[in-house]
Amino acid sequence: MKTNFKYSLCALAIGAAFTAPPSFAQQGSSEANDDALERIQVTGSRISRTDMEGASPVEVIDRESIEASGFNNLQQLLERLPSAGVGTFSTQGNSQDTTANGAAAISLRGFGADSTLVLLNGRRVGVSSFAEGIANSFVDINSIPVAAIERIDILKDGASAIYGSDAVAGVVNIILRDDFVGTELTASHGGTTGDVNYEETSMSLVWGTGDDDSNTTIILDYWKNTSIMGSEFGKNGTANQTPWGGADKRSSRGFPGTFIVDGVSTADPACAPEATKDIYDDNDNRVGDFCVFDYGPYAQIFPEAERVGAIVQSSKEFSRDIEGYIEIAAQHNRSKAGGAPTPLDADAGLYVPADHPNNPFGEQVDINYFRPIDAGARIWDIESDTLRFIAGLRGDLNGWGWDVSYQKGRSSSMQTGSREQGWLRTDFLQEEINAGNYNPFGGTINDQEVIDAINTSLVRRGESHLTAVDASIAGEAFKLGNHYVSMAAGLEYRQEDVFDQPDDQFQRGLIFGTESVQAEAERDQWAAYVEFLIPITDQLEATVAGRYDDYSDFGSTFNPQIKLQWRPTEDVTLRASYGEGFRAPSLAQIGLGPSQESTFFVDEYRCNADGQGCAELDYTIVFSGSDNLEPEESSNYNLGAIWQVSDDFDISADYWSIEQDNKIAQNDFETVYDANCNDQDSDICERRDPLPGDELGELATLYNSYVNLTSQEASGLDFSANYNWDTQGLGTVRFGVDWSYMSKFEKNGIDYTGEYEYPEHRWTARAEWNQDALGVNLNLNYIGEFEDYQKPAEVEAEKARMVDKQLLVDLQAYYDVTSELRLTIGTTNLFDEEPPEAFNDDLYGYASSVHNPRGRFVYSKVSYSF
């Protein structure tokens, strides 16, 4: 069911009329109730307690730290986390090779976005309707405006016993601002200072009203950025990195093109010498050539985007012991994704008749590789709408806190491409070639009326829904010795569905060279959980939790967790936890239809047999879902210590370990290739007919699937320290550091620690000084070195060149002109550091999944509250 965005705003207006008290916990006049006021719920537990430190490590990014970062984009903020890893992605590099254009996600510990649970106010969020990497479901954090965030809790521990599926590597719990009284206006603008022109603009309004028994908070947020194209990025905007020591990954789909003439691959005579690649047989005899094309300048390194959102949170006291609350959120995002003009190969079945007026060969020739530049670069316009509605009641029943809620969520996305945005149909092109109207030879730019005849329009639609009902209760269950055992228990029911439908022109094989994804599935699930907090002595407490989940499509699972916290002295706390977890196959993985992506590799079998295909080319891989997928299972433990050295100085350290079995991932295409592609008649590795005298034909399509891999295991050490220093007259200084060391990341028996995308060391450090109305914030972000890309079989067998470490410096200063008005100026990447060079598996000379190429960014911000 479609929902117009303007109706969402009407719903927000209705929500604004629903008012109530800031917090139920603020009611009550007895001393016992006053004690209860101080209890808070820590992420990772359903039981409220009187202190923030629990037995699980939780990193808190508060509102002040968010402001000091200088980021108005949640993805930019979270990707700086030392615990973030492989699988964290954003709109950076939006292209035809991305299946979730315009979205962003966070991955903890490198286990992937699908193994990191994202919560909003402690509740689940519906997944994006477009999966990333074809079938990896995730929560789009671009749907959560930074202006609406009070704090972010990063639980760096498995929590399936508390929250259920997906909480394998940790939990990101985003707490929204509420109980706000007054008005706050903020506007920010910034841009890069180098040769590349990039700008960001954001504005927000926070308004709240309330009294002793009611509160309503409304947040409006707007964010916009301009684009950076590959053509603006110099050496980091070309696919040919050979001048700097890298690889040449220009596409074989060239302009001018390559044709099959008398059974021989023949580049167009107009192909420039530097773009012509020769093909040799085993005896070094030249047997053909083709013309390559540099698609790098067409890449949208940072795509144009615009986001607008609104959130209403409201609560109302109905009686001394009962209050109601609602939360309504709507977000509308727009973005673009781009790529080079359509790449065509022999699968398109295109040919040029012998009597074509421009045919220089005098006979019918097949189009082997060709890229019609004159049809234009392919551009997607992406729009997504996210809606979330929660209504509930909570209260107190004889000392037991209870909460019942209903949630409804929807995420819808649409990608469109118009006739003016480079979308070419192969049947239309063949008609114009047959009529002699379109000239594919000599690098010709054909007339616009001919281009209009071969282009088309496209649309891809996706939608996901979430319906949930939750009921929970918590309180002191019974007395054990001199202490009370606290308990929390609850029931949950959830329905989910997702569909992703490409344009039928993809299904009919008329559109080439673009990722095509389709999926459709649904499920329902119910769960029951219980948690006990057991004070064994005054210094020692244990937490025991268990959760049972039942899924309609793959069965049931039970996951326990036990945690211990011991305070041998007032200043030292020791903690330990062990838990088991799981992740159900995503709906996209279960319901995946034939979906394709392009991957560069060498067709070694054909190269060895016929001396053909020896260059690294981009080949089509088609994925489909599997009915044989099983849920992933995991176990994790954490050992840590906290030392409160003084009131102003604290240190903590945690050793963590996660082991995941039956990890669902794309089957390694190299494994599939090795097993099937030395056979001309293979159904899994489809080849075209061999050229005369050859044994193997050109590789057309490699069919692949998602499988349960054997295991994935990671471990490491987290360290943090904070120090506050009162300079006695010169202001207050605060120092902090968070460091993450990864000692192991093993997949399928291969240890990737220190290899491509897996640096051993990542840390952030900060120094903040303020005195009266003036303040300065300094932030450092460090990413350690790691080896450049190697094939999995080569990772442990040989050493590759190193991708250098990187240290980025951010600086910010603010001045409170009055108690209502604050002016802020700042810069990220103060010294304009370029991303370190990485070549072996990187199209543009840097590891785009790890390093940000934006350069120095300078911004200013004005905040006014009244």
N, C-alpha and C positions, 0 to 999 in steps of 0.2 A: 504494500500500500504506500503510495507516495504521500509525502507530507510537505506542503509548501513552507518555506522558511518564514514567511510573514505570519503564518498561523502559529509557528513556534513562539514568535514574539508576543502574540496574543496570550499564549499560555503563560509566558513569563509575567505579563501584566496581571493576570489572574493570581499568580503566585505571590506577587508583591502585596496583594491585599490580605494575605494570610499572615497574621502577626502573632508572636508569642515570646516567652522569656528567653534570655540568652542561653541558659543551660538549666536543665532540671536539677542538676547537682547543686545549684545555687539556692535551692529552696530549703526550708527547714530551719528551725530556730534552736533546737537542742544542741548541747555540746557534742553529742554523738553524731548528729547530722553535720556539725561543723567539721568534725574529723573526716567525714565522708567527702566533704567538699574537696579535700586535698588529694583525693584519689584520682588517678588518671589511667587511661588505657594505653599501654605501650605497644607499638607495632610488634607483632610476633606473639601476642598473648591476648586472650579474651577476658582476662581477669584484670580489673582495675587495681592499681597499687599506689602507694604514697610516694614512690620515687621513680625517676625515669630509667635508672639502671636496672635492667633485668638480666637474666642468665644468657640472653642472646645478644650479640653485638649489633647495635643500631647506630648508624651515622645519621645525624640530624643536620639538615641544611635549613636554617631558620630564615625568617623574612629579611633580617639584617644582612645575612650572608648572600642572599639572592640579590639584594640591592647592590652590595659591594662587588658582585661579579661583573656587573655591567651588561649582562645578557638579558634581553627581553624575549628570549626564545628558549623554551624548556629543553629542547634537544641540545642546543649549544651549551647549556648549563650542565646537563647530565653526562655529556660525552667527556667532560673533564674529570669525572670521577676516576680515581685510581683503580677502583674495582670494576669499572666498565671494560668491556673487551670485545672480541670478535662477535659480530651479530648486531652491534650497535650501528644503526644506519640513519640517514637523514635524506633530505632532498638534494644534498650535494651530489652532483654527477647524474641528475635525472636524465635518463636517456631511454631509447627503445629497449635497452637491455634490463630495465627495471620494471618489475611487475606491480609495484606499489607506489607509483609516481605520486609525489606531493606529500608523502607520509614520512614518519620518523618513529624510531623505536629505541629502547634501551635494552642492552644485554649485559648481565652481570657475570663475571668470571669467565667470559668467553663461551658460555654454554648456549648462547643464542637467545633472541628475543622471545622465542616460544617457551623458554625455560625460566623466564623472569616474570613473575606475577606483578602486574600493575594494578593498584587499588586507588580509588578516589574516595576519600573520607572513610577508608576501611572497607569499602565495598568493591566488588568486581565491576569492570568496565567492559562493555561490548567490544569485540574485536573488529578490526578494519575489514570491510567487505572485500578489499583487494589484498591478497596475501603477497608477501615479499618472497623473492626467490622461487616463485611459482606457487609454493604450497605451505610456506611458513606463516602461520597466523600470529598476530601481534596486536597490541593496543597502540593506536596512533596517538602519540603524546603531543602531536601538533594540535589535537583537539582540546588541549588544556592550556588556557592562557596563563602566563606567568603572573599577571597582575592579580589573579584570583587566588594565588597560593600563599598560605600562611607559613607552611613549612613542608619539608620533604623528609620522610623517614626512610632510610635505606637499611633494610634488614638483611645483613650479610650472612644468612643462615637459612637452610632449608626449612620450609614451614608447611608442608603438605598436611601434617596432623592438625594444623590450625585452619588453614585456608583452602586446602584441597589441591586440585591439579594445577600445574604450571609453576608452583613455588619450589622449584628444584634448586636453582642457584641463589635464590633470594627473592625479596619483595621490595618493591618501590611503592610506598604509600604516600600519596599526595593529599595533604590536608588543606582544605580551602579556608579562606578567610570568612569568619562569621562574627556574630555578636559585635558588629561594627556600628558605631553611632557617629554621625557626621558625614562629611563629604571630602573626598580626596581626588584631586585631578592631577594627572601626570602626562607629560608629553616628552618624547625623546626622538632625537634624530642623529644619525651618524653616517659615516662613509669611509671608504678606504682612501689612503693618501698616495698610493703608488700610481703606476701607469694604468692600472685597471680601475674603472669607475664603478663602484658598487655602493648602494645606499640602503639604509633601513630606517623606517619611521614607525613609531608606535605611540598610541594614546590609550589612556584608560580612565575610567570613572568608577570610584567605589563610593557607594552611598548606603547609609544605614540609619535606621531609626529604631528606638526601643525604649522600654521602661522596665520596671521590676518584673513584669510578667509577659513581656513580648519583645521580639526583635525581628527585623527583616533587613537583610543585607543584599544589595544588588550590585553586581559588577559587570561593567561593559568594557570590552577590550578590542582594540584594533591594531593590526600589525601588517606591515607591507615592506617588501624588499624588491630591489631591481635585480637584473640578471648579470651574470658574467659568462660570456661565451668562450669556448676553447680558442677561438681566433684571437682573443685578447690576451692569452696566457703565455705567449712565447713558446719556450721549449716544453712547457707543461701543457701545451694545447695541440701537440702533434702526436700521431701514432707511430711516427718514425723516430725512434730514440737512438739510432746508430751514431749520429754525430756526438753524442754524449756518453757513448759506451753501452747503450742499451740495445734492445731488439727492434727490428722493423716489423711492426704489426699493422702495416697498411693493408687494406682489404683487397682481395683478389677481384672483387666486384668493382671494376674500374670504369673510368671515363677518360678517354675512349675505352671501348670494351675489348673483349676477347671472344673469338669465334672458333668453331670447329670447321676447318676447311680441309677436305679430303682426309678426314680422320685425324687431323693434327690440330692441336691447340695453337691458335695464331692470334697474336695481339694485333689490334688495329694498327695499320701503318702510321697513323697519326700519333700513336702513343709516344710520349717523350722518352728519350733513352734512360733517364733516371727513374722512370716509372715502369720500365720493362724488366720483367724477371724471366730469365731463361730457365728451361726445364731440360735436365740431362738424364740419360740412362745410366746403368751401372758402369758402362765403359766410358763415361764422360762424353758421350756423343749428344749433341744438342738435338732434342726431339720436339721442341716446341717452346712457346713462351706465353706469357699473359701480362696484362697491364694492371698495375695496382693503383689504389686510391687512398688518400689520406682523409679519413673522416674526422680526425681530431678537432679541426677548427669548428665543426658543427656541434660539438658537445656543449650542453648547458652545464657548465661547472657549478654555477649557482643559478637555478631557474627563478624567474619572476614568480612571486607569490603574494597573496593577500588573504588575510584572515580577520574575521569579525566574530565575536562571541558575546554571550550574555549568560549570567548565572544569577539565580535567585535562591537564597536560603532563608527560610523563615520558620519560626517556631512559636507555639502558643500554649500557655498554661490553661488547661481545662479545669483542673482542680489541684489541691495540694499535692496529690500523688500521681497525677497523669498530665502529660503534655503531648502535643502533636507537633510534627515537623514535616516540612516538605523541602525538596531540592529540585529545581528545574534548571537545566542547562541546555543551551543551543549554540552550536558552532557552525559557521559556514566558511569553508576554505576554498580558495582558488589557486591554481598553480599551472605551470606549463612544463612539458617535457619535450625534448627535441632530439633529433638525430639527423644524420646525413640522408640525402635522397635514397630512394628505394634500391637496395642491392638485389640484383637478379642473377640467377644461375640457371643451369640446364634444366632443373626441375620445373621451371616456368614453362618449358616446352616452346619457347619462342624461336622463330626462324625468320630468315630474310629470303624471299623468293629470288630466283636468278634474274628475273626481269625487273627487279626493283631499280628505279632510275639512278640510285646512288650506290648500288652494289659494286664494289671495286674488284670482286673476285670472279664475276661472270658465271657463277653457279650458285645454287641454293646453299646457304650456310646456316648452321645452328648457332644461336646466341648462347655461348657458354657462360661468360661472366660479363655483366654490363650494369652500369648505374646511370639512369637517365637524370642527369643533373638538372636539365631544363624543366623537369616536372616539379622541382622545388624540394627543399628540406622538409622532412616529415615533422609535424608539430602536433602534439596532443594538448588540448585544453582540458584540465582536470578540475572538477568541482566535487566537493564532498560536504555532506551535512550530517552532523552528529546531534542526536537528541537524547536526553536523559531525564527521567522523571522518577522521583522517589517520594513516597508518602509513608508515614509511620507514626506509631504511638510508642511512648516509653514512659516508664514510671517506677514506682517503688511499691512493693507488696511485702509488708512485714520484714523490711530490711533486705529484700531481694530485688535487685534491679532487673527490669525486663524491657525487652525491645521487640516490636513486631513491625515489619516493613514490607512494602511492595515496590518493586522496581520494574520499570519498562525502559528499554533503550533501543535505539536504532542508529545504524551507520549506513549511509548510502553514498555511493561514489559513481561518477560518470566521467568517462573519457570520450571526447569528441574530436574529430578531425574533419575540417571542411575541405571542399574541392580546391581551395586556395592554399591548403597546408600540406601539399606534397603527397597525397595518398593516391597511388597509381594502381589501376586494375590491369592485370596482364592480358585479359581478353580484349579490352578496349585498345591496348597498345598493339596487339597483333592485328586487329582490324585496320588500324591506321598505317601499320607497316605494309600490310597487303595492298592497301589502296595507294601506296607510294607517297603518303602524306608525311609519314614520320621517317626521318633519316637517322639511323643509329650509328652511322659511320663518321669518322673524322672529327669527333668531338664537337658535333654540330649542335647548336642551340636552336631548337625548332620554334616555329611561330606559336604565339600564345593561343591561337584558335585551335591548333592541334593539341597543345597541352591541355586545354579545357576539355577536349574530347577523350583524353585518356585518364584524367583524374576523377576521383570519386569522393564521397564523404563516408565517415565511419562513426560508430558509436559503440562503446563498451559500457555495460551497466553492472553494478554490483550492489548488494544490500545484505546486511546482517542484522539480526534481531536478538535481543536478550530480554527474557521475562524471568523475574526471580521473586521468591517469597522467602523471607528470613524470619526466624523467631529465636530469641535467645533469652537466657536468664543467668544471673550471676549473683553470688553472695557468699556468706559464711555458712558452710554446710554443717560442720560439727566441730567439737572441741577435741583436740588431741593433746593431752597433758595441759600445759598452760597456754597453748596456742590454738587459734581457730584455723581450720582447714578451709580455704576458699575454693569455690567451684564455679565453673562456667559450663553451660551446656546449650546446645542449640540444634535446630533443624533447618535445613535449606532445601529449596526446590528451584530448579533452574531449567528453562527451555532455551535452546539456541538454534538458530538456523543461519545459513549463509548461501548465497549464490553469486556467481561471477560469470557473466555471459558476454562473450565477444560478439562482434558484428558477424552476421552470417556470411559475409564475403570472405572472412577468414576461414570459416567452415568449408566453404566451397573451393578453397585453394586459389583464390583470385588476388590475395594480398600477400606480398612477400617481404621478408627481411625484418619483421617486427615480432617481438615476443607476443605470443597468443596464449591466453590462459582461460580455462573454463572449469567451473566447479559448482557443485550443488549438493548440500547435505543438511541434515537436521538431527537433533538428539534432545533428549530430556534426561535429567539427572537429579537425584535427591541424595541428601547426606545428613548424617547425624554425628555430632562431635561432643566430647566432654574433656574438660581440663581441670586438674586439681593443683592448687598451690599449697604445699605441705611444709609448714615451718617445723623442722625437726628439732632444732635448738634455737637459741637466740641468734646464733651466728650462721646456721646452716639451714637452707631451705631447698626443697625439691619441687619440680614441676613435672607432672605426668599428664600427657595428652594423647588422645586417640581419635581417629576420624574414620568413619565408614562411608564410602561413596558407592552409589549404584548407577551405572550408565545404561541407557537403553540399547546401545549399539555394541558394547564390548564386555559388559559384565560389571563386577564389583571389585572393590579393593579396600583394605584396611591398612592404615598407616599410623604407627605410634611415634611418640617422641618423649624423651626424658631429658630434663635439664637440672643441673645442680648449681647453686650459688652459695659460696662460703666466705664469710668475713672473719678471718683470723684476728684482725685488728680493725680499729675504726677506720684506718686509712687504706687498707688493702682488701680488695675483693677478688676472689678467684671464681671462675665460672667454667662450666663444661656442658656440652649438649650432644645428644645423639638423636637422630631421627631418620625415618624412612619416608620416601616420597614416590610420586608417580606423575606421569604426564600422559593424559589420554591422547591418542592420535587426533590431530586437529581436523575440523570438519573439511577444510580445504584438502588435507591429505587423503581423507577417506573418500570424498566426493570429487576428486580431481578427474576431469576429462582430458582428452589429448591436448597437451600444452607444450609449447616449444620455446627453446632458447638457442642462442648461438654461442659456440665455444671455439677458441683457437687451439689447434693442435696439428701435428704432422701425421699424415696417413702413412705410417711406417710400413705396413704390409704392402701397400701399392708401390711405395718408394723402393722397397727391396726387391719386389717382383718385376716391376716394369720401369723403374727409374722415373716414375711420375708421382705427383703429390708429395714431393720431398720438401716443399716449402710449408711453413706454418700458415694454415688458412683457417677461416671460420666455417665451421660445419654446424648443421642443424641437429639438435638433440630434442626428441619428443618424449615427454613424460606422461604417464597415466597413473591413476590411483591404484591402490591394491586392497583387496579384501582380506589379505593375510597380515595386515599390520597389527601388532600387539602394543599395548601401552608400555611406555618407558618406565623403568623402575630405578630408584636411586636410594642411596644412603649417604648421610653426611654427618660429620662431627666437628666440633669446635672446642678448643681449649684456650682459655684466655685469662688475663689478669688486668686489674685496674689498680693503680696506685695514686691515691690522692695525696701527693707530696705535701701540699699546703692548700690553703683556701684558694690560692691563685695559680696553682700548678698541678696538673694531672697528666698521667701517662697511662696508656693502655696498649696491650699487645694480644693478638689472637692468632693461633694456628688453626687453619681450616682445611678441610678435605671433603671433596664431593666425588662420589662414584656413581656413574649412571650406566645402566645396562639397557639393552634393546633400544639404543638411541635411534630415532627415526631421522633419516637423512637421504638425500639423493644418493643412489648407488653410484660409486665412483665410475665416471664414464671411461676412464682408462682400463678399469677391470672389465667392463662390458666390451670395450673395444678389443682387448687382448683375447677374450674368449670367443668372439664371434666374427671379427672383421677380416679374418683370413679365408673367408668363404664367399665366393661370388653369389651364391644362392641363399645366403643367410636371410631369415625373416627379421632378425633383430638388427642386423647391420645391412641396410639396403644399399645396393650399388647400382649405378647406371651400367648400361651395356659397355663392355670393354672396347677401347679403340682397337683398330686392326693390329694384330700381333701382340696385344697385351693380354695378360692373364686376369687382371682385376680391373673393374670399371671404377669410375670416380665415385667416392663415397657421397651418397645422397642424404640418407637419414639414419641416425643411430637412435634406436628406441631404448628408453631407460625407465626406471621406476623408483619409487621410494621404498626403502627397506629398513628393517631393524638391524643396525650395525651391532657389533659385539659389545663394545663398551666405550666409555669416555670417562676419564678420571683426571681430576685436577686437585692441586693442593698448594698452599702457600702461607705467607705470614702477612698480617696487617698490623701496622703500628701507627699510633697517633699520640700527639702531645699538644697541650694547650697551656699557655702562660699569660697571666694578666699582670701588668706592671703599672703601678701608680707612681708617676715620676715626682710627686710632691710639688706641684706648681707648674709643671711643663706638660700636663695632660696625662691621658691614660693610653698605654700601649698594650696591644694584645697580639700574641704570636700563636701560630698553630701550624701543624704539619700532619698530613695523612699520607702514609707510604704503604704501597702494596707490592709484595715480592711473590712472584709465582715460581714455585720450585718444580712443578710438574704440570704438564697438560698433555695427556696421552690419549690418542685415538687409535683404535684398532691395533694396539701394541706399539705404536710409533709415538715417541715423545717429541712434541712440537715446542717445548719450552725454549725460548730464545730463537725460534724459527720465525718464518714470515707471519706477521700479524700477532705474534705472541711474545712481546717483550717481557723480560723477567722483572723489570723494575718500572713502576709508575708512581709518581708522587705529586702532591700539591702542597704548597706552603703559602702562608699568608701573614701579613703584618698590618695591623690597623692602629692608627693613632688618631685621637681626637681630643680637642680641648675647646670647651665652650661651644662656639658655633662652627668650628672648623674641623674637618676630618680628612684623613688620607688613608687609602687602602692600597696595598701592594699584594698581588697574587702571582705565584709562580706555578707553572704547570710543566712537569717533566715526563717525557716518554723515552724509555731506554732504547738501546740499539737492539736490532734483531737481524737474523740472516735473511737475505733476499729469497725469493720463491724458489723452491725445488719441488719436483714431483715427490709424492709420498714415499715411493720406494727409494729415493735418493737422500731423504732427510738425514738419516743416521749414517749413511755410507760416505758422504763427502761434505765438505764445507763450501759454502757459497760466500760471495761478497757480502759485506755487512751494510745494512741500512742504518745510517747514523742516528744517534740520539738527538733529541730536540728539547730545548728549554724555551718556553714562551713566558714573557713578562707582561702582566697587566697592571695598569696604574690608574687610580681614580682619586679625585678630590671633590669634596662637597663643602658648601657653605650655607648655613642657615641664616638667611637674610633677616627673617623674623621667625617667630615660633610657628607660623603657618607656611612660610615659603622656603623651600630648599632648592639651591642650584647645584648641579653636578656636572663635572666634565671628566672625561676619562679616555683611555685607549686600551684596546686589547692587542696583543702582539706588538708591544712598544717598539722593539728593535727590528720590526718588519722581517722576521725570520721566514725564509722559504722552506717548504717541506723537504726533508732529506730525500736524496735520490734513491729510487728503487726501480729496477728495470725488468727483472726476469718475468714477472707476471703482471706488469702494470702498463696500461696502455699509454699513460701520459708521463711516465718517469717519476712517479711518487706513489706511495701506498695510500690510495684515496680512502680506504677503510679505516686508516689509523690517523693520518695527518690531514690537517685543514690547510688549504692553499690560499686562503683569503688575504693574508698579509695584514699590515697594520690597519686598524680600524679605530677611528676617533669619533667620539659621540658626546652629546650634551643632553642633559635632562632637567626638566623643571617639574617640581612637585609642589602642589598647593593644597592645603587641607584647612577645613573650617567646620 
